[in-house]
Amino acid sequence: MTFIEDLEKKLVEKSDRELAIPMENYMKNNFSFFGIKNQPRKTILKPLWRKYKDEIKLDFRNITLALFDKTEREFHYCAMEIIFKEINKKFVKEDIQLIEKLITKNSWWDSVDFLAKYLLGNYLLQFPEKTLPIIERFSNSTNMWLNRSAIIFQLDYKVKTNFDLLKAECEKHKNSKEFFIQKAIGWALRDYSRFNPNGVQDYVNSTQLKPLSQREALRLILK
């Protein structure tokens, strides 16, 4: 039995339709769920990860993609945990192709926000010379989730944040009617306001952000 086969067997055994229904509703019925909450899912994954550690270490990229191909959302959560631990600080330049595939596959805020921050963000810290061409490509994409990723990838960059790049992304997308883009702009600015509140407030005062973006951006400054 492979890791994925064993994982699927264990998840099916623990599935609970009564719990799955509200989980699916919370995600606007974009995904099916087994009905396994976060901590029980981690409890299932941990011993399997240990049991199949050699298989996973050798092939974690393909395993991650295969898990994202599956229907139930719990598979995707397991995949994100695996890829984050196995790839962190060990990116190769070609991994941007994997990151883009994951962001655009079974996309919703819960996966995209994790992937943008912990994969795309960390990848670009390792390969900073790739930042401008990749972010420009993501930002110009017709895929809204790539746009969102281009806005929020610097979350937790702290003083390493390229504020000029962040402002440029905000300017490019500030007129978007898409909730997830307006929210991303506000979130990214709010996060950076912890380190440069005056800069964020000056920027917000000097441009015309959507009310949601403006409100989110200034939340820590005006509280």
N, C-alpha and C positions, 0 to 999 in steps of 0.2 A: 504494500500500500504506500502511495506517495503522501507527502505532507498535505497536499490539497485534498486528496481523497479522504484522509483521516480527519482533517478539519471539517469537511462537509458532513461526514458521518456524525461527528460530535455535535455540530450545530443543529443538525436535523433532530438528533435525540433530545436536545434541550429546547426545541422550538415550542412556542406558546402563542397560539393564535389570539388569545385574549389580550396578551400584552402587545402583540404585533399591530393590532388595529389602531390604538392611539398613537403608536410610533409612526405608522404610515400616515395617519392624519396630520401629525405634526410636520411631516415633510411634504405636505400638500399632495400626498398620494403619488409622488414622483417615483417612489421605490417600494419594493416589497421588503418586508422584514421577517426574520424568524421569530421576533419577539424576545430577543435576548438583550438585556440592558448591558451597559458598558462594563461594569465590574464582573458580572458572570461571564461575559464574553472574554475578558482578559484572563479570567481563571481557566477557561477552556484553552485559550491560545498558548499560555505560558508553558505548560508541560509538553505540548506538541512542538513548540519552537525548540525546546531543549532536545526532544527526541530526534527531530529532523534537522538539527543545527547545521550539519555538514551539507545536506541537500540545499538548505536555504542559503547558506553562505555562498555556495558555488553558483546559484542560479536565482538570486533574489530579484533581479530585474524582471525576468520572465515570469516568476511566480507572482510578482506584484501585478503585472499586466493580466495574467490569467485570472487572478482573484477579482480584478476590476471588470473582467468580462462576465462575471457571474451576476445573477439577478439580485439576490438579497443584499441589503445594505451592510449587514454585518461582515460580509466578505470584504467589502471595500475598506471598512474600518481596520480589519486585521491587516490588509495590504498596506495601509498607510503607516501602521505601527512598524511593520517589518521593514519597509523601504527607508523610513526615517532612521532607524537604528543601524541598518546594514550599510547605508550609503553615506551617512553623515561624515563629513570631512574626507571622504574618499571618492568624491565625484571625479569622473572623467569628462572631457569636454563634450563628448557625444551624448551625455546624459540629458542635455537640454531637449533632445528629441523625446526621451522617455517622459520628462517632466511635462512637456506640452501635451503628449498623449493622455497622461493622467488628468491634467487639468480639464481637458475637453471631453473626457469620457465619463458618463454618468455624473454629470456636473450638477452640483448644488452648493450652496454656501458652506455647508459643513465640511465637504471635501476640498473645495477650491481654496478656502481660507487657510486650511492646514497646509496644502501643497504649495500655495503661493508664499507663505511665510517660511516654512521649514525646508522646503526643497528648492524652490526658485530663489528665495532670499539667500539661503546658505550656498547654493551653487554660485551665485553672482558675487558673494564674498570671496569664494575660492578663485573665481575667474573674473575679477573686476573689469578687465578689458573687454569682456563680452556684454557688459551691462547696457550700454547705449544701443547697440544694434538689436539686441534681444528685446529690450523694453520698447523700442520703437516699433518693432514688428508685432509684438503682442498688443501694443496700444492701437495700432492701425488695423488690427484684425476685425473682421465682422463678427467674431465670437465674443460675446459680452463677457464671458468668464476669463478670457485672456486679457481683455481690457481691465477688468477688476484686479487681476493678478498684477498687472503693470502698475496699478495705483498703490496696492498694499504690500508689495514684496519687501519694502523696507521696514515693516513693523519690527520693533525691537532692535533696529539698527542703532538707536540712540544717537550718540554724537557722530556716528559714522554716516548718518543720513545725508544724502545728497538733496538738500532742500530745493535747489534750483530745479532738479529733475522732478521732484515731487510736485512743485508748483506748476511745472510745465504739463505734467499729467493731469493735474486738477483743471488747468485752463483748457486743455484739449477736450475734456469730458464734462465740463461744468454745466453744460446745457442739456445733458442727457436727461431724458424722462424716465430712464430705467432706475427703479428703486435701488437695486444692488450697486449701481454705479454711484448714485448720490450718497448712499450710505458709506461706500468705500472711501470716497473723498473725505467725508467728515471723519471717519475712523482714522485714516492715515494722518490727517492733520492733527487730530486730537492726540494721537500717540506721540507725535513729534512735539506737541506743545508742552510735554513734560520736560523737555530739554531746551526749548526755545519759544517760550510763551509769547514774548514780544514779537518775534518774527512771524509766528502764526497769526497773531491778532492783526498785525499790520497787513499781512497778505489778505486775510478775510475782509478787512475794512476797505481794501483797495480794489476788490473785484466783486463780481456779482454771482455768488454761488446760489444754488437752489436753497430754499429755506431749510430743508433737511440736512444738507451738507453743512450749512453755516451753523446750525444748532449743534450738530454733533462735533464740529471742529472746535467750538468755543466752550464745550461743556465743562472742561476742567478749569478753564481760565475764568469763567464767570460764576462758578459755583460759590 
